[in-house]
Each structure stands twice: as structure tokens, then as C-alpha cells.
Amino acid sequence: MQSSPICSVGVAHILKRKLLDILACPICKYYPLDLFVFEEKDEIVEGLMTCTKCGRWYPIIDEIPHMLPDELRDGKDDLPFMKRWRDRFPVKTLKEGKPFNDKDL
């Protein structure tokens, strides 16, 4: 007797969210990151992860978390993302976030 797969869209969705729950800040290694969901379909399409320890933020763009160190972030993706979702950013991240904040817009 062959067993049927137990994974459904709902379960896959939960697992994808769970995977985000285990990510740590690549700079200071702080865990867990705060998650802000801006757009969600079957998975998180657009969102933001923030580190409360070092103040860095990492965008989720087109379902992909962008978790690069500061020296590899040039702003060409981050700043338009910040501008697009400015009204949904946490105030502290918008004012003091690293590597970019509202002073860079």
C-alpha cells in the first residue's frame, strides 16, 4: 500500500513561514528576527525582517529574503523597496535602520 503525500498548500505555506522564523541576522547573529508581512499570497511575497539587536533590516522581495552584509548592499534594490513600503516600515527602522534609512531616500 502506497502512502499519499501529506503536504498540502496550507502546510507548505506554514513551513515557508517557519523557515523565516529560524533565520538569524548575518551581521550580529541575533535570533529571532522580527517579521513584517506587506504582501502575502501562497507565501510571503513582500515583507521586512528586522534585527532588534543591531538595527539592520532585510527586505523580502519577490518571495526571496535579501540578507546580504552591508558592504554588498548598494541601495539599488533596498531604497526603492523602502520608498514603496515606507508607510508600513516600523518607525524606528525607518529613522535609524542600517544600512539605509529615510535619510538615504
C-alpha positions as CSV (number, residue, x, y, z in Angstrom):
1,M,0.0,0.0,0.0
2,Q,1.4,3.3,-1.1
3,S,1.0,6.3,1.3
4,S,-0.1,9.6,0.0
5,P,1.9,12.8,0.5
6,I,0.7,14.8,3.5
7,C,2.0,18.1,2.2
8,S,-0.7,20.5,1.0
9,V,-0.6,24.1,0.0
10,G,-1.5,25.1,3.6
11,V,1.2,23.0,5.1
12,A,3.8,24.2,2.6
13,H,2.8,27.8,3.4
14,I,3.3,27.2,7.2
15,L,6.7,25.6,6.6
16,K,7.8,28.5,4.5
17,R,6.8,30.9,7.3
18,K,8.5,28.6,9.8
19,L,11.8,28.7,7.8
20,L,11.8,32.5,8.1
21,D,11.3,32.1,11.9
22,I,14.7,30.4,12.1
23,L,16.8,33.0,10.3
24,A,19.4,35.0,12.3
25,C,21.0,38.3,11.5
26,P,24.0,37.6,9.3
27,I,25.9,40.5,10.9
28,C,25.4,40.1,14.7
29,K,23.9,36.6,14.6
30,Y,20.9,37.7,16.7
31,Y,17.8,35.5,16.7
32,P,14.9,35.7,16.1
33,L,14.3,38.5,13.6
34,D,11.1,40.5,13.6
35,L,8.9,39.8,10.6
36,F,6.6,42.3,8.9
37,V,4.5,41.0,6.1
38,F,3.5,43.6,3.5
39,E,2.0,41.3,0.8
40,E,1.2,37.6,1.1
41,K,-0.3,35.0,-1.3
42,D,0.7,31.4,-1.0
43,E,3.9,32.6,0.7
44,I,5.3,36.0,1.8
45,V,5.8,38.0,-1.4
46,E,6.9,41.3,0.1
47,G,8.0,41.9,3.6
48,L,10.7,43.0,6.0
49,M,12.8,41.3,8.6
50,T,14.5,43.5,11.3
51,C,17.1,42.8,13.9
52,T,16.3,44.4,17.2
53,K,19.9,44.0,18.4
54,C,21.9,45.8,15.7
55,G,19.1,47.7,13.9
56,R,19.6,46.2,10.4
57,W,16.8,45.4,8.1
58,Y,16.4,42.9,5.3
59,P,13.8,43.1,2.6
60,I,11.8,40.2,1.3
61,I,11.4,40.9,-2.4
62,D,9.5,38.6,-4.8
63,E,9.4,35.9,-2.1
64,I,13.2,36.0,-1.6
65,P,14.8,37.2,1.7
66,H,17.7,39.5,0.8
67,M,20.1,39.1,3.7
68,L,23.4,40.5,2.4
69,P,26.1,42.1,4.6
70,D,26.2,45.9,4.5
71,E,29.2,46.0,2.1
72,L,27.3,44.1,-0.6
73,R,24.1,46.3,-0.3
74,D,24.3,49.3,-2.7
75,G,20.7,50.5,-2.3
76,K,19.6,49.9,-5.9
77,D,17.0,47.4,-4.6
78,D,16.7,48.4,-1.0
79,L,15.9,52.1,-1.4
80,P,13.1,51.7,-3.9
81,F,11.7,48.9,-1.7
82,M,11.9,51.2,1.3
83,K,10.2,54.0,-0.6
84,R,7.4,51.7,-1.9
85,W,6.6,50.4,1.6
86,R,7.6,53.4,3.7
87,D,4.2,53.7,5.3
88,R,4.5,50.0,6.5
89,F,8.1,50.2,7.9
90,P,8.5,50.3,11.6
91,V,9.2,53.9,12.6
92,K,12.5,53.0,14.4
93,T,13.7,51.1,11.3
94,L,12.7,54.0,9.0
95,K,14.5,56.6,11.2
96,E,17.6,54.6,12.4
97,G,17.8,51.4,10.3
98,K,21.0,50.1,8.9
99,P,22.5,50.2,6.3
100,F,19.8,52.5,4.9
101,N,17.2,54.7,6.5
102,D,14.9,57.6,5.5
103,K,17.9,60.0,5.3
104,D,19.0,58.0,2.2
105,L,15.8,58.4,0.3
